[in-house]
Amino acid sequence: MSLFSRFRKAPPPSAAVKHPEPVAPKAPPEPRAPEAALLAGQEEQGLQAAIAGGDVQTIARLVIEGSSTRIRQQAAEAIDDPGQIRELIRNARGGKDKSVYKILTRKRDSVLAQEREVEHLHAEVAATAAAIEKHSHRPFDPLFTPTLEQLEGRWSAVATHADPEVAEKTRQAIDRAREVIAQHLRQIAVEAARQLAAANAAAQAQLQREQEEKTAAAAAAERAHVQEVEHQAEVEKHEAEAKALRQIGGLIRKAHGALAAGSSKTAAGLRRGIEDKLAHAPHLPAHLANQLRQLDEKLQELKDWKSFSVAPKRIELIERMESLIGATLHPTALAGHIKDLQEQWRTLSKGAGENGEAEWQRFHEAAQKAFQPCREFFEAQDQVKEENLRQRGQLFERLANFESQHNWEQPDWRNVITAVREARQLWRQHSPVDPSAAEQLQGRFNELTASLQNRIDAEYARNVKEKKSLIERARALVGSPETRKAIDEVKRLQEKWKAVGPVSRDDDRKLWEEFRKQCDALFQKRQQEFATQNAALDANKSQALALCEEIEKIAQLSGQELLEGAKKVPELRDAFDAIEELPKADARQLQNRFERAFERGRKAVAQQHARDAEQGWAALLDGSNAVRAYRLAVARNADEAERDTLKQTAESQLASAVKWPKRGLETLKHALAQPGSNDLAANELALRTLCVRAEILTDTPTPDADQTLRREYQVKRLMQSMGQGIKAEEGLDALTLEWLGVGPMEEGTYAQLLERFKACRRKAL
């Protein structure tokens, strides 16, 4: 038993079995090479004809009875019927031709795989169709569309394998599911229309502001142009301005005079004249501006106290109302302006005079035309309110169904919380509504959500209590002396924490921070212990490196030094195994390094033993030459003295043999005692055949002179033992024993053949 075998605690290699002296079996009569080639050609033609004609029986017969491996393999490849394949596998099992058996089992496995694939496709068709059917009856939710797309993707992958009836039912289910999506999209479109109306109003307001800015910019450009033109006629401009200022001053004085005389109507007319003049007048001097301001203040005071006549005011209200026709204001703002003008009209209802009815008709028609966009807007708003109320009703029904159908014995709290939260969000989205029409539904919705929220709050309270219990257990683990067990336990507590039901966001954050604080304290304690442990791991790593280097040095030795060094391997192995723990990052690398070095050493020792053993076989073959010389003398009837001398020489070599293989030594002793065959030509042929066999075993080229002998031997071996293999080492030892038993031959030829045979043994090392 080698040192490496003892270290691995493996059973020692089996003791060498003594082989009996080889006896050549009587080979049955074989077809000659031309006949075998003709038979193979006929079988191949028959196989091709059977394949072309679909003759399964002939092909199956050739799978089992074909004369060559190639014919049997081709026939096996041509079989496709599953039942025939299984029958042939039963017939081929245990036969010599393993390659045919492998081909048949491979084809059988391929057929089985195809059948399993078909079964899998049918199962997938049924499962996908059932899932689509079930999904088509679900109400719409945020996951409805992606789930349908996923199911349609699965269906498209297997639809071609479905029965027509199943395919039609599935198509109808997909259509129903798409209709659910379409209905939801129509609901979204209504909401989008409402939002679009608001966006359009904002856009109109923005457009109006932009238009005003453009108008202001155009006015500025016009003023610049006017200034340039006025520059050419500066004198005329100053004169015109002075004249205009004088006229404005005169009108202001006249207006003040009219007011002083109590003629507010005249003063108002003069004020309008001033306004006309102001459009073409320069900037008023401070004194005129002050006088105009005082005039406006007095006129405003008179207007507030109804000092103006009613008729001009009505005309003004009519004009203002008519100016609102086609205005781009938002309908709500426009309605407010119309209502304000109507209120002002009612305050002036007295004193209409003889034209009061005509003015009212004109004012009323203008109000109706101006209010038309508002009327359309409010009608659309009423429709939106009705739709929102309907959506709220449906939402209430879904939530009520959810509460009644939910399994409150084993409630899915996350689903319940999500349902309440999303229901409230959707409820707010479905607004505005008519308050009077929605009052009763709002109350029922509030009661329903309050009931669900009470259930949720109760669950929150239970979960808060459980999480506080986990926090206390984690706090107790921080002081545990067994840190590793405490770490394992706190990890289990973390898993339990994840399994606890939901709590409110505020409580969840506070409780999690406290729980994490206790866990972090325990993990920090472990880190401190790790720091201490790392020092020990580094020392173990250094020791492991030293052991790896030492066993690597031993593996690089050779000869007696290698065998002596190998004696230390068990001690090194025990020392390496005694290392309790290595750094995780280096443990596998160090273990593999040690194992590789150990394996290299084992192979080196094995190779060294093989070389030592081969030296014994080589010495045995060299020593056999003395036996050959004696047996050759006997075959030639040499004189007795020569025979005795040669025999004594042979016996002396056999007696002084050191480290010769025991079986070989016994074979030589037996050969020395037996005269052997005197047919030198037959003996030479036997040794040449042994050389050829050794060259075949070791894949060594054969000299040209023996190529014919090699081909004949290969054909013979193929016909007798097809599919069987021989290990090169066992075969060479057996051939060597046969070599020793062959009769004598001439020295020169024997030396050449012996060198060929020994070269094969050296190559096999």
Secondary structure by P-SEA (a helix, b strand, c coil): ccaaaaaaccccccccccccccccccccccccaaaaaaaaaaaaaaaaaaaaacaaaaaaaaacccccaaaaaaaaaacccaaaaaaaaaaacccccaaaaaaaaaaaaaaaaaaaaaaaaaaaaaaaaaaaaaaaacccccaaaaaaaaaaaaaaaccccccaaaaaaaaaaaaaaaaaaaaaaaaaaaaaaaaaaaaaaaaaaaaaaaaaaaaaaaaaaaaaaaaaaaaacaaaaaaaaaaaaaaaaaaaaaaaaaaaacaaaaaaaaaaaaaaaaaccccccaaaaaaaaaaaaaaaaaaaaccccaaaaaaaaaaaaaaaccccccaaaaaaaaaaaaaaaaaaccccccaaaaaaaaaaaaaaaaaaaaaaaaaaaaaaaaaaaaaaaaaaaaaaaaaaaccccccaaaaaaaaaaaaaaaaaaccccccccaaaaaaaaaaaaaaaaaaaaaaaaaaaaaaaaaaaaaaaaccccaaaaaaaaaaaaaaaaaacccccaaaaaaaaaaaaaaaaaaaaaaaaaaaaaaaaaaaaaaaaaaaaaaaaaaaacccaaaaaaacaaaaaaaaaaaccccccccaaaaaaaaaaaaaaaaaaaaaaaaaaaaaaaaaaaaaaaaaaaaaaaaaacccaaaaaaaaaaaaaaaaacccccaaaaaaaaaaaacccccaaaaaaaaaaaaaaaaaaaacccccccaaaaaaaaaaaaaaccccbbbbaaaaaaaaaaaaaabbbbbaaaaaaaaaaaaaaaaaac
